[in-house]
Amino acid sequence: MKSTRFWEIDTLRGIAVVLMVFYHFTWDLVYFGIYQSDLGDGWQTFARSIGSTFIFVMGVSLTLSFTAMQSHANGQTALFKKYLYRGSQIFGLGMCITIGTYLFIGDGFVVFGILHLLGLTIILAYPFLQGGRWPSLVAGLGFIGLGNYLNTFVVNHPWLIWLGVRQAGRAMADYYPLFPWSGIALLGIFAGYTLYPEGQSRFPLPDLTHLIPIRPLRFIGQHSLLIYMVHQPIFIGMFLALGYR
């Protein structure tokens, strides 16, 4: 199977990983009382921009993998199973984050964070990968609008948190509900089919992979999930080892 990797996509994801690690390190400094900040609106906007980048790039990457696998999969059922398996894996890692944050921070633990979103979106995006770019664009904009509407509601139970309806009195360390955030992934699918039709770049960029800053960023971008899973335990273990509680 032909490689579906483009250096610019891996590099963009790598930049997002570096910024994510920086943000989480700062969050840990505040949590352990080393750095004084309320991590207010500016920080939250910064965090959301990082999350949006991950989600959008995942949408682009889905189009590349779908195009590459179509000619090799044994029918649409087998192809869907690949996305079902991958999405379930990532959603399962999200559940590990839920358990870990519940044990570590208690109130404010992650109920439906970015890994839950990415895992579920990989599965639910399959019809849009089949449908092409225009249905993805329309649905993406619709999902974003629906999410902004749902976010105006506050209820007393947690059962609709994953859809974007907030629960009264609950604050979460990481919250990316299906609406509006899956809409960002659908816009990524639209961009993927627009910029990389048939898995080929419509606007080829010069090869910059030889540049020193690009190489580590590409490597980081290619291992983003592993870095996401291990960096916080490393940071927290370091602070605990230094005597911070």
C-alpha positions in Angstrom: 0.0 0.0 0.0 1.3 3.4 -0.9 2.3 5.6 2.0 -0.4 8.1 3.0 2.0 10.4 4.9 2.8 13.9 3.8 5.5 15.8 5.6 3.4 18.9 6.1 0.6 17.0 7.8 3.0 15.2 10.2 4.8 18.5 10.9 1.5 20.4 11.7 0.5 17.6 14.0 4.0 17.7 15.6 3.7 21.4 16.2 0.3 20.8 17.9 1.9 18.1 20.1 4.7 20.4 21.2 2.1 23.1 22.1 0.0 20.5 23.9 2.9 19.3 26.0 3.7 23.0 26.9 0.2 23.7 27.9 -0.1 20.5 30.1 3.2 21.3 31.7 2.0 24.7 32.6 -1.3 23.2 33.9 0.7 20.9 36.1 2.8 23.8 37.4 -0.4 25.5 38.5 -1.9 22.3 39.9 1.1 21.6 42.1 1.2 25.3 43.2 4.6 26.0 41.5 3.2 28.7 39.2 0.4 31.1 40.1 -2.2 31.5 37.4 -5.9 30.9 36.9 -5.4 29.6 33.4 -8.2 31.9 32.3 -9.7 32.7 28.9 -6.5 33.3 27.1 -5.1 29.9 28.1 -8.4 28.2 27.3 -8.4 29.7 23.9 -4.8 28.4 23.4 -5.8 24.9 24.5 -8.9 24.9 22.2 -6.8 26.0 19.3 -4.5 23.0 19.9 -7.4 20.6 20.2 -9.0 22.0 17.0 -5.7 21.4 15.1 -5.6 17.8 16.2 -9.2 17.2 15.3 -8.9 18.9 11.9 -5.7 17.1 11.0 -7.3 13.8 11.9 -10.1 14.5 9.4 -7.5 15.2 6.7 -5.7 12.1 7.6 -8.9 10.0 7.4 -9.3 10.9 3.8 -5.8 9.8 2.9 -6.1 6.5 4.7 -9.5 5.9 3.2 -8.3 6.5 -0.3 -5.3 4.3 0.2 -7.2 1.4 1.8 -10.2 1.4 -0.6 -8.3 -0.5 -3.3 -6.9 -3.0 -0.8 -9.8 -3.8 1.5 -11.9 -6.8 0.8 -15.2 -4.9 0.5 -16.8 -2.0 2.4 -17.6 -4.2 5.4 -14.0 -5.1 5.9 -13.0 -1.5 5.4 -15.5 -0.2 8.0 -14.2 -2.8 10.5 -10.8 -1.2 10.2 -12.2 2.1 11.2 -14.4 0.5 13.9 -11.4 -1.2 15.4 -9.1 1.9 15.3 -11.9 4.2 16.7 -12.6 1.7 19.4 -8.9 1.5 20.3 -8.7 5.3 20.7 -12.0 5.5 22.6 -10.7 2.8 24.9 -7.6 4.9 25.6 -9.9 7.8 26.4 -11.6 5.6 29.0 -8.2 5.0 30.5 -7.8 8.8 30.8 -11.2 8.9 32.4 -10.2 6.4 35.1 -6.8 8.0 35.6 -8.1 11.5 36.0 -10.8 10.3 38.4 -8.2 8.6 40.6 -5.8 11.5 40.4 -8.0 14.7 40.5 -11.4 13.4 41.6 -13.9 16.2 40.8 -13.2 17.6 37.4 -12.1 14.3 35.9 -12.4 13.8 32.2 -15.8 12.4 31.2 -15.6 12.9 27.4 -12.3 14.3 26.4 -10.5 14.6 23.1 -9.6 10.9 22.8 -13.2 9.9 23.4 -14.1 12.4 20.6 -11.5 11.2 18.2 -12.3 7.5 18.7 -16.0 8.0 18.2 -15.6 10.4 15.3 -13.4 7.9 13.4 -16.3 5.5 13.5 -19.1 7.9 12.8 -17.2 9.7 10.0 -17.1 6.6 7.8 -20.3 7.5 5.8 -18.8 10.9 5.1 -15.6 9.4 3.9 -17.8 7.5 1.4 -19.9 10.5 0.5 -17.0 12.8 -0.4 -16.2 16.4 0.4 -19.5 18.3 0.0 -21.6 16.3 2.4 -18.7 16.6 4.9 -18.7 20.4 4.5 -22.4 20.8 5.0 -22.6 18.3 7.9 -19.5 19.9 9.5 -20.9 23.3 9.5 -24.2 21.9 10.8 -22.6 20.0 13.6 -20.8 23.1 14.7 -24.0 25.1 14.7 -25.8 22.3 16.6 -23.1 22.2 19.1 -23.2 25.9 19.8 -27.0 25.5 20.3 -26.7 22.5 22.6 -24.1 24.2 24.7 -26.7 26.8 25.8 -28.5 24.0 27.8 -27.6 23.0 31.3 -29.2 20.0 32.9 -29.0 18.1 36.2 -27.8 14.8 34.9 -24.6 13.7 33.1 -26.1 11.5 30.3 -26.0 14.1 27.6 -22.5 15.4 28.3 -21.0 13.5 25.4 -23.4 15.3 23.0 -22.5 18.8 24.2 -25.2 19.4 26.9 -23.6 20.6 30.1 -24.3 19.3 33.5 -24.9 21.9 36.2 -22.1 22.2 38.7 -19.6 20.0 36.7 -16.3 21.3 35.5 -14.0 19.0 33.5 -10.3 19.2 32.9 -10.8 18.2 29.2 -14.1 18.4 27.4 -14.6 17.8 23.7 -18.3 16.7 23.1 -19.4 15.2 19.8 -21.1 18.5 18.9 -19.6 20.8 17.9 -16.1 19.2 17.8 -16.8 16.4 15.4 -17.8 19.1 12.9 -14.1 20.2 12.9 -13.1 16.7 11.8 -15.7 16.8 9.0 -14.3 20.1 7.8 -10.9 18.3 7.9 -12.4 15.6 5.6 -13.6 18.3 3.3 -10.1 19.8 3.3 -8.5 16.4 2.7 -10.6 15.6 -0.3 -10.1 19.2 -1.6 -6.3 19.4 -1.1 -5.4 15.7 -1.6 -7.8 14.3 -4.2 -7.2 10.6 -4.9 -4.5 10.8 -2.2 -2.3 13.2 -4.2 -1.4 16.7 -3.2 -3.2 19.3 -5.4 -0.6 21.9 -4.5 2.7 20.0 -4.0 5.0 21.8 -1.5 8.8 21.8 -1.8 10.3 19.0 0.2 11.6 20.5 3.4 12.1 17.2 5.3 15.9 17.8 5.3 15.5 20.9 7.5 16.6 20.4 11.1 13.3 21.8 12.7 11.1 19.7 10.4 12.6 16.3 11.1 11.9 16.2 14.9 8.5 17.7 14.3 7.6 15.0 11.8 8.8 12.3 14.1 6.7 13.8 17.0 3.7 14.1 14.7 4.0 10.4 13.6 4.0 9.4 17.3 1.4 11.8 18.6 -0.8 9.3 20.3 2.0 7.6 22.3 3.3 11.1 23.4 -0.2 12.1 24.4 -0.6 9.0 26.6 2.8 9.1 28.3 3.8 12.8 28.8 1.4 13.6 31.7 2.3 10.5 33.7 6.0 11.5 33.2 5.4 15.1 34.3 3.3 14.1 37.3 5.7 11.4 38.4 8.6 14.0 38.1 6.7 16.5 40.3 5.8 13.9 42.9 9.4 12.7 43.0 10.5 16.2 43.7 8.2 16.3 46.7 5.3 18.3 45.3 1.8 17.2 46.3 
